[in-house]
Amino acid sequence: MILAIIHWLAIGIAHGFIYFVLLSVGIQNFVYGLQLTKSIITRHVETMAESNTVELWNRHAQSALAVSIIAPAFNEELTIGESIRALLTVNYPKFEVVVVNDGSPDNTLGTLINTFGLSRVTRTPEVVLSHSAIRGVYGTAPSPCHCRMIVRST
């Protein structure tokens, strides 16, 4: 009789453990499903926002103000090409990259000229602040107005 009771208790405990495991796995899968649904909805909303932003950007790009990105370059001969290529990938309609080669003793200027096919251009700076003499201005087009990159060597 006692053995029968112990046997039924063991079976009951085993069944209870199985039900507990099944319930916890079910709850875990439910939570994972909610997280997956949330991430899918979030990605969809982000995609819609990006497409709306691109649409707005394309519609109003003509009214965007021009900006200048100023990049100092002192002893940057080894990395200047990659750095300026990265700056030239900016997603903005009207911009120029102004590289200021501030008296580098290495071949930073030569690397820029060779990498981007720069040539000396005439561009008269408007003197607002005092500065050291500009030894040369290099650009990617004959007319500085159409340049995407300008190098000032001081």
C-alpha positions in Angstrom: 0.0 0.0 0.0 2.8 2.4 0.9 4.7 1.4 -2.2 1.6 2.2 -4.3 1.3 5.6 -2.7 5.0 6.3 -3.3 4.6 5.1 -6.9 1.6 7.4 -7.5 3.5 10.3 -5.9 6.5 9.7 -8.1 4.3 9.6 -11.2 2.6 12.8 -10.1 5.9 14.6 -9.5 7.2 13.4 -12.8 4.0 14.6 -14.6 4.2 17.9 -12.7 7.8 18.4 -13.8 6.9 17.7 -17.4 4.1 20.1 -17.3 6.4 22.7 -15.7 9.0 22.2 -18.5 6.3 22.4 -21.2 4.8 25.6 -19.7 8.2 27.3 -19.3 9.2 26.4 -22.9 5.9 27.7 -24.1 6.3 31.0 -22.2 9.8 31.3 -23.5 8.7 30.8 -27.1 5.9 33.3 -26.7 8.3 35.9 -25.4 10.7 35.2 -28.3 7.8 35.5 -30.7 6.9 38.9 -29.2 10.5 40.1 -29.6 10.7 38.9 -33.2 7.4 40.7 -34.0 8.7 43.9 -32.3 11.9 43.8 -34.3 10.1 43.2 -37.6 7.7 46.1 -36.9 10.6 48.3 -35.8 12.6 47.5 -39.0 9.5 48.3 -41.1 9.0 51.6 -39.4 12.7 52.5 -39.8 12.6 51.6 -43.5 9.5 53.7 -44.0 11.1 56.6 -42.2 14.3 56.2 -44.3 12.3 56.2 -47.5 10.3 59.3 -46.4 13.6 61.0 -45.5 15.1 60.2 -48.9 12.0 61.4 -50.6 12.0 64.7 -48.7 15.7 65.1 -49.2 15.3 64.6 -53.0 12.4 67.0 -53.1 14.2 69.8 -51.1 17.8 69.3 -52.1 17.9 72.4 -54.3 17.2 74.6 -51.3 19.9 73.1 -49.1 22.7 75.5 -48.1 26.2 74.7 -49.2 28.6 73.5 -46.5 32.4 73.2 -46.2 33.9 70.3 -44.4 37.3 71.3 -43.1 39.9 68.5 -42.6 43.3 69.3 -41.1 46.1 67.3 -42.6 49.5 67.4 -40.8 51.8 64.4 -41.5 48.9 62.3 -42.9 50.7 61.0 -46.0 49.8 57.4 -45.2 46.1 57.8 -44.5 45.0 61.0 -46.2 43.6 59.3 -49.3 41.3 57.1 -47.4 40.2 59.9 -45.1 39.3 62.3 -47.9 37.5 59.5 -49.9 35.4 58.9 -46.8 34.6 62.6 -46.5 33.7 62.8 -50.2 31.0 60.2 -49.7 28.8 62.5 -47.6 25.2 62.4 -48.7 24.6 66.1 -49.1 23.9 68.0 -52.3 26.1 71.0 -52.0 29.4 70.6 -50.1 33.1 70.9 -50.5 35.9 69.3 -48.6 38.7 71.8 -47.6 41.9 70.0 -46.7 44.3 72.3 -44.7 47.8 71.0 -45.2 49.4 73.0 -42.4 53.1 72.7 -43.3 53.5 69.0 -43.2 57.2 67.9 -43.6 56.1 64.6 -45.2 54.5 64.2 -48.7 50.9 64.8 -47.7 50.3 67.3 -50.4 52.0 65.2 -53.1 49.8 62.2 -52.1 46.7 64.3 -52.4 47.7 65.7 -55.8 48.5 62.2 -57.1 45.5 60.4 -55.6 42.8 62.9 -56.7 44.4 64.4 -59.7 44.5 67.9 -58.2 45.9 71.0 -60.0 46.6 74.4 -58.8 43.6 76.8 -59.0 43.1 80.4 -58.4 40.8 81.2 -55.5 41.1 84.5 -53.7 40.3 84.1 -50.0 38.2 86.7 -48.3 40.4 87.9 -45.4 38.2 88.0 -42.3 40.7 86.7 -39.7 44.5 87.1 -39.7 46.3 83.9 -40.9 49.6 82.8 -42.2 50.2 83.1 -46.0 48.5 80.6 -48.2 51.2 79.0 -50.4 48.8 77.3 -52.8 45.3 76.2 -53.4 44.6 73.0 -55.3 41.3 71.8 -56.7 39.7 69.0 -58.7 38.4 71.2 -61.5 39.7 74.2 -63.4 37.0 76.4 -61.8 37.0 76.4 -57.9 33.3 76.9 -58.0 32.8 73.3 -59.2 35.3 71.8 -56.9 34.4 69.1 -54.4 37.8 69.2 -52.8 40.1 72.1 -52.2 43.6 71.8 -50.6 45.1 74.8 -49.0 48.8 74.6 -48.2 49.9 77.0 -45.6 
